[in-house]
């Protein structure tokens, strides 16, 4: 049968192809052997490599026997090939099992290590968050004390000046009336008096002095308003939790941030604040902590408006605006909406802004804790909710909801 003109070439072709495949397997096994440093793991693959060399020799011998017409040796060669083929399969399955077992073990170790790392990272983040929140609270407390002290020190002299302005009004008016009386009684004054009147520009003084006193009164009134806002913002002399007016806290915060609303350089446009306050009752809360929330949220709105002004200063002609509205909902809550037409953000960023240490600002500009602490104050300390909706390049809205009735909290 082997002398058949088709069978013999076919067998030789198959054997040659088998030899080529075995040669490629030998080359790949050499690459695998280089990956092992452990002698025990390398030994199994070394045995497989030797078996492959044997098979390759068997293929070559088989081709030689057929081409030399030594057909009687082929049955013995075939038996040897079957025997060593069985050994090869055994070693292949064994190595595959050991490799799979080793990979599963490594996978399990990796999973445990990953879980341990995630747990350690979570604990570290919790610790860092607690420490940063403690630092933030201590900073706000220290700031509150400083603000209260400064407000007290400013309030005394300003009150003295403001209180004496009415007497200055009266004295000035009396002096001007006295001069007018002298001028009427003595229409032809002495030469020295005429020269003194010419040098002092009495007419201008009579006209400008009341305006000067009015501006001084406006200035002292403004300082008094700022001092009162600083005192309301710090609220150090009040109980931690009490019934408070939310609108007063928002107004005090806006006074504190007024220097940013006016624009701190020529590149920033003045920011308009539109307040739409509804009729809302007093709520039981910690006013100082809520003021911190208002400060963080409004500060972020100002940052977004400034950023948009810088980026689109040449292409967008709209007035930077912050809208603040409050209303009493039917589910016995009050809602505070703080919206802006700033640069906005993507949905992905919007969903992450309340996470600790998350910030889109550059290093040194933000800690990523402002909104995280705000979330804790609203949700954990006041039993409310705070959410964010935003559209890139259009604006952002922060929705704060607070229950009106609460169980007293002494924290």
Secondary structure, 3 states (H helix, E strand, C coil): CCCCCCHHHHHHHHHHHHHHHHHHHHHHHHHHHCCCCCHHHHHHHHHHHHHHHHHHHHHHHHHHHHHCCCHHHHHHHHHHHHHHHHHHHHHHHHHHHHHHHHHHHHHHHHHHHHHHHHHHHHHHHHHHHHHHHHHHHHHHHHHHHHHHHHHHHHHHHHHHHHHHHHHHHHHHHHHHHHHHHHHHHCCCCCHHHHHHHHHHCHHHHHHHHHHHHHHHHHHHHHHHHHHHHHHHHHCCCCCCCEEECHHHHHHHHHHHCHHHHCCCCCCCCCCEEEEEECCCCCEEECHHHHHHHHHHHHHHHHHHHHHHHHHCCCCCCCCCEEEEEEEECCCCEEEEEEEECCCCCCHHHHCCCCCCCCCCCCCCCCCCCHHHHHHHHHHHHCCCEEEEEEECCCEEEEEEEEECCCCCCCC
